[in-house]
Amino acid sequence: MMSKVTDMRRFPGFLQLTLLCLLVLYAPLVVVMVYSFNDSTSITLWGGFSLRWYEDVFFGVDAPKFKQAALNSLTIAVMAASCATIIAVSAAVAMMRARHLKGRTASFALINLPLMVPEIVTAVASLVFFSAIGFTTGYATILVAHIVFCIPFAYLPIAARMQSIEDTYEQAAMDLYATPAQAFRLVLLPLMMPGIFSGFLLAFIISLDDFLITNFVKGAGIETLPTAIFGSVKQGIKPNIMAISTLLLLVSVGFVTLSYLASRMGQNREKKS
């Protein structure tokens, strides 16, 4: 006897609850975006449409500080995402292709542990670890912490992509006298590229937006864009902060969209093949 599929949309109050959740989640973001175009110096009173605060971000008094912080964020995010993606690819290949790998369940739990542990615990533990080994906090400690934190975010889309790739492709290549390295480089790696690209983008945006871990391990004299925004907010919320936040939000949405599209392209290509 076939079980009936339950349509959650038919439950009473489901639509209203969904709209309420969307309102709570996204209304503050919309307010920030709208008031970033406010001509007034007030963050609550509308003074007309203007791009003055976006101009202030790039050419104002605080522009050099924010430009350096943005550069730090971008370089750290690129390097952290690249290293995390390489490690995630290696882990995914080992987990998905090594049939007799001992401790697979424990390895999977270890890879995904940063997703389970509260970020404040990871931040404190990272700071204690760097202090214990005498590693001076700064640019390098941010990079190392971000690489570790970004690995599971890069691993998940890569592993999901590998689950849909049968190992018969590599076996066919090796039957045609390809070495395991050639089978990986010429056959498996191209098939994994949508997942790798998606994992890289996801790790990049996680690193770019991270504040809590960065704030603990950055040390003095180094700022990323989220920590620079936080430092400015402590002195009072200015309209230019809303402009920076809007730009950062748009970049985040763009990269998450690219990550989603890359995953969809991989799934569609798999269905066609």
C-alpha positions in Angstrom: 0.0 0.0 0.0 1.5 3.3 -1.1 1.9 5.9 1.6 0.3 9.3 1.0 2.6 12.3 0.4 1.9 15.1 2.9 1.7 18.5 1.5 2.9 20.9 4.2 1.4 23.9 2.3 -2.1 22.6 3.1 -1.6 22.9 6.9 -3.5 25.8 8.5 -1.2 28.8 9.2 1.7 27.4 7.2 1.6 30.4 4.7 1.3 32.9 7.5 4.2 31.4 9.5 6.4 31.3 6.4 5.7 35.0 5.6 6.5 35.9 9.3 9.8 34.0 9.2 10.7 35.7 5.9 9.8 39.1 7.3 11.9 38.6 10.5 14.9 37.3 8.4 14.9 39.8 5.6 13.2 43.0 6.7 16.3 44.3 8.5 18.4 43.7 5.4 15.9 45.6 3.3 16.0 48.5 5.8 19.8 48.6 5.7 19.8 48.6 1.9 17.1 51.3 1.6 18.8 53.6 4.1 22.2 53.2 2.4 20.7 55.5 -0.3 19.5 58.1 2.3 20.8 61.6 1.7 20.5 62.5 5.4 23.1 61.9 8.0 20.5 60.3 10.1 20.1 56.5 10.0 16.3 56.7 10.7 15.0 59.9 9.0 14.7 59.8 5.2 16.3 62.8 3.5 15.9 61.8 -0.2 17.7 59.5 -2.5 21.5 59.9 -2.8 24.6 57.9 -3.5 26.7 60.1 -1.2 27.5 57.3 1.2 28.7 55.0 -1.5 31.0 57.8 -2.6 32.1 58.2 1.0 33.0 54.5 1.2 35.5 54.8 -1.7 36.7 58.4 -1.3 35.8 59.5 2.2 37.9 60.0 5.3 37.6 56.3 6.3 38.1 55.0 2.8 41.8 53.9 3.2 40.9 51.9 6.3 38.1 50.1 4.6 40.1 49.5 1.4 42.9 47.9 3.3 40.4 45.8 5.4 38.6 44.7 2.2 42.0 43.8 0.6 42.8 41.7 3.7 39.5 40.0 3.5 39.7 39.2 -0.2 43.3 37.8 0.0 42.6 35.7 3.1 39.3 34.4 1.6 41.0 33.4 -1.7 43.9 31.6 0.0 41.7 30.0 2.7 39.1 28.8 0.1 41.8 27.4 -2.2 43.6 25.5 0.6 40.3 24.3 2.0 39.1 23.1 -1.4 42.2 21.1 -2.1 42.0 19.4 1.3 38.2 18.8 0.8 38.8 17.2 -2.6 41.4 14.9 -1.1 39.1 14.0 1.7 36.1 13.4 -0.6 38.1 11.1 -2.9 39.4 9.1 0.1 35.9 8.9 1.7 34.0 8.0 -1.5 36.5 5.8 -3.3 38.5 4.1 -0.6 36.1 1.2 0.1 38.2 -0.3 2.9 39.1 2.9 4.6 39.2 2.3 8.4 37.4 4.8 10.6 35.3 6.3 7.8 32.5 7.3 10.1 34.9 8.9 12.6 36.7 10.7 9.7 33.4 12.0 8.4 32.5 13.2 11.9 35.9 14.9 12.3 35.6 16.7 8.9 32.1 18.0 9.8 32.9 18.9 13.5 33.4 22.6 12.8 29.8 22.7 11.6 28.6 21.2 14.9 30.8 23.1 17.4 29.6 26.7 18.3 31.7 29.2 16.6 32.6 31.0 19.8 34.1 27.7 21.1 36.1 27.4 17.9 37.3 31.0 18.2 38.4 30.6 21.8 40.0 27.2 21.1 42.0 28.7 18.2 43.2 31.6 20.3 44.3 29.3 23.1 46.0 27.0 20.6 48.0 29.8 18.9 49.0 31.2 22.3 50.1 27.8 23.5 52.4 27.2 20.6 53.7 30.8 20.6 52.2 31.7 17.3 51.9 35.5 17.2 48.3 36.5 16.2 48.0 38.4 13.0 47.4 37.7 9.3 48.8 34.2 9.4 46.6 33.1 12.3 43.5 34.4 10.6 44.4 32.4 7.5 45.1 29.2 9.3 41.9 29.5 11.3 39.8 30.2 8.2 41.3 27.2 6.3 40.3 24.9 9.1 36.9 26.4 9.5 36.1 26.4 5.7 37.1 22.7 5.1 33.6 21.3 5.9 31.9 24.0 3.8 34.0 23.1 0.8 33.7 19.3 1.5 29.9 19.1 1.5 29.2 20.1 -2.2 32.2 18.2 -3.4 31.2 15.0 -1.6 27.6 15.5 -2.8 28.9 15.7 -6.4 31.1 12.6 -6.0 28.1 10.6 -4.7 26.5 11.0 -8.1 29.6 9.9 -10.0 30.0 6.1 -10.4 33.4 4.6 -10.1 32.9 2.8 -13.4 34.3 5.8 -15.2 37.7 5.4 -13.6 37.6 1.7 -14.0 36.9 2.0 -17.7 39.8 4.5 -18.0 42.2 2.1 -16.2 40.9 -0.8 -18.4 42.2 1.4 -21.3 45.7 1.4 -19.6 45.4 4.7 -17.8 47.2 5.0 -14.5 45.1 5.8 -11.3 46.6 9.3 -11.4 45.6 9.7 -15.1 42.1 8.4 -14.4 41.7 10.9 -11.6 43.2 13.9 -13.6 41.5 13.2 -17.0 38.2 11.5 -16.0 37.2 12.1 -12.4 38.4 15.6 -11.8 36.5 17.1 -14.8 33.3 15.4 -13.6 33.9 16.8 -10.1 34.5 20.4 -11.3 30.9 21.7 -10.7 31.1 20.5 -7.1 34.7 21.8 -6.6 33.7 25.2 -8.0 30.6 25.3 -5.8 32.7 24.3 -2.7 35.3 26.9 -3.4 32.7 29.7 -3.7 31.0 28.6 -0.5 34.2 28.5 1.4 35.2 31.8 0.0 32.1 33.6 1.1 32.2 31.9 4.6 35.8 33.2 5.0 34.9 36.7 3.6 32.0 37.1 6.0 33.5 35.6 9.1 33.7 37.9 12.1 33.7 36.0 15.3 36.8 33.7 14.8 38.6 36.5 13.0 38.0 38.9 15.9 39.6 36.5 18.3 42.7 35.6 16.3 43.5 38.7 14.3 45.7 40.5 16.8 46.5 44.2 16.8 47.1 46.1 13.6 45.2 43.8 11.2 41.6 44.2 10.2 39.2 42.4 7.9 36.1 44.1 6.5 33.7 42.6 9.1 36.0 43.6 12.0 36.5 47.1 10.5 32.7 47.5 10.3 32.3 46.3 13.9 35.0 48.8 15.0 33.2 51.6 13.3 29.8 50.6 14.7 31.2 50.8 18.2 31.8 54.5 17.7 28.2 55.0 16.5 26.3 53.8 13.4 27.0 56.0 10.4 25.2 55.9 7.1 28.4 54.8 5.3 28.3 51.6 7.3 25.0 50.8 5.7 26.5 51.3 2.3 29.4 49.0 3.1 27.0 46.4 4.5 24.9 46.6 1.4 27.9 46.0 -0.8 29.1 43.1 1.3 25.6 41.6 1.2 25.4 41.9 -2.6 28.8 40.2 -2.9 27.7 37.4 -0.6 24.4 36.9 -2.4 26.3 36.8 -5.8 28.7 34.1 -4.7 26.0 32.0 -3.0 24.0 32.3 -6.3 27.0 31.2 -8.3 27.6 28.3 -6.0 24.0 27.2 -6.4 24.1 27.5 -10.2 27.3 25.5 -10.3 25.7 22.7 -8.4 22.6 22.8 -10.6 24.7 22.7 -13.7 26.5 19.6 -12.4 23.2 17.9 -11.7 21.7 18.7 -15.1 24.9 17.5 -16.8 24.7 14.2 -14.9 21.0 13.7 -15.9 21.8 14.3 -19.5 24.7 11.9 -19.5 
